[in-house]
Amino acid sequence: MEAAMAITSKCCQKELDEYGACVVSHPVSWQEKCVDLKLRVAQCTSSHPVIRKIRSDCAGEFSVFERCLRENQSSAEACQPHLARFLACVETVDLSGIGKQ
């Protein structure tokens, strides 16, 4: 996960910062107010092989986490267990040979 986060941060730091600031600024309505920034983060990260591998291998866990966020827009803390399961999945992804082409 640290490698994926480092790659995401390196390649998409501006997008991540803008999205994070939007979420903090709109704690109740971030899902609506920050949708364009969320899409920019997704576009930025979707092209990197490491991120694509994680998204593929942990798609189920991420979908559950994302659904929880949509259903608990005013209380993201409720989704902490789903986030933990997603992060645990990320830790198991075999990234050997990825991005070394």
VODRENMI-584857 format. One record per residue (C-alpha): x negated, y, z negated; residue number from 0. Coordinates in pm, 1 decimal. Layout:
REM residues N
X Y Z NUM
...
//
This chain:
REM residues 101
0.0 0.0 0.0 0
-281.2 240.4 -76.3 1
-410.2 202.4 279.4 2
-65.9 268.1 423.6 3
-14.9 569.3 199.9 4
-359.9 702.0 290.8 5
-283.8 662.8 661.4 6
56.7 823.7 621.0 7
-90.5 1111.8 424.6 8
-376.7 1159.1 668.1 9
-160.9 1152.6 978.6 10
160.9 1307.2 850.1 11
72.6 1522.8 549.7 12
242.4 1836.0 683.4 13
566.5 1647.9 753.3 14
556.6 1474.3 413.9 15
496.6 1802.6 231.8 16
782.2 1977.5 410.0 17
1022.1 1688.5 349.0 18
924.0 1660.8 -17.3 19
972.1 2033.8 -70.4 20
1314.2 2014.7 92.1 21
1423.3 1724.1 -129.2 22
1309.3 1907.7 -441.9 23
1484.3 2226.4 -330.0 24
1815.0 2045.3 -267.4 25
1850.7 1781.8 -542.5 26
2219.7 1721.0 -475.8 27
2244.6 1772.6 -100.5 28
1896.6 1667.9 17.0 29
2037.6 1383.5 227.8 30
2220.6 1638.0 446.4 31
1988.5 1937.1 417.7 32
1664.8 1749.5 487.7 33
1772.2 1515.3 766.2 34
1565.8 1690.3 1036.4 35
1252.8 1679.2 820.8 36
1316.3 1313.5 738.6 37
1333.1 1240.5 1111.5 38
1004.2 1424.3 1166.8 39
835.8 1208.0 902.2 40
982.1 896.1 1061.5 41
862.6 999.3 1406.7 42
516.4 1073.1 1276.9 43
476.0 746.2 1091.2 44
645.3 517.9 1341.0 45
358.0 531.2 1584.5 46
87.4 397.1 1349.3 47
27.9 17.1 1361.0 48
-6.4 -19.8 981.9 49
318.7 161.1 918.8 50
493.1 -38.3 1193.2 51
375.6 -364.7 1032.9 52
502.4 -260.8 689.2 53
833.3 -145.3 833.2 54
872.1 -477.3 1009.7 55
771.4 -702.1 720.5 56
962.8 -508.9 452.3 57
1262.5 -390.0 653.5 58
1516.2 -559.1 426.8 59
1376.8 -412.2 106.8 60
1351.8 -68.4 262.3 61
1709.7 -82.2 393.8 62
1841.3 -164.9 47.5 63
1639.4 121.6 -103.2 64
1757.5 366.9 164.0 65
2121.2 260.8 120.5 66
2087.5 313.6 -252.6 67
1957.5 666.3 -193.6 68
2254.1 744.4 31.5 69
2498.6 608.8 -226.4 70
2330.3 787.5 -518.5 71
2243.8 1124.7 -368.4 72
2267.1 1307.0 -697.8 73
2086.2 1038.7 -896.6 74
1789.0 898.1 -705.0 75
1656.5 749.4 -1031.0 76
1922.9 479.5 -995.1 77
1725.6 346.1 -697.8 78
1400.1 291.2 -887.5 79
1441.7 -90.0 -898.0 80
1495.1 -97.6 -519.9 81
1188.8 119.7 -466.9 82
986.4 -113.9 -688.5 83
1095.0 -414.7 -478.8 84
1002.4 -233.8 -157.9 85
660.8 -137.0 -295.0 86
603.4 -493.7 -414.8 87
678.3 -613.3 -61.4 88
435.3 -360.6 83.1 89
162.6 -500.5 -139.4 90
209.5 -843.9 19.4 91
182.8 -730.1 383.7 92
-121.1 -873.3 559.6 93
-293.3 -576.6 719.7 94
-608.6 -758.0 824.2 95
-687.9 -682.7 1184.5 96
-432.3 -400.9 1206.8 97
-557.4 -75.4 1352.7 98
-901.0 -214.5 1441.9 99
-845.7 -221.7 1816.9 100
//
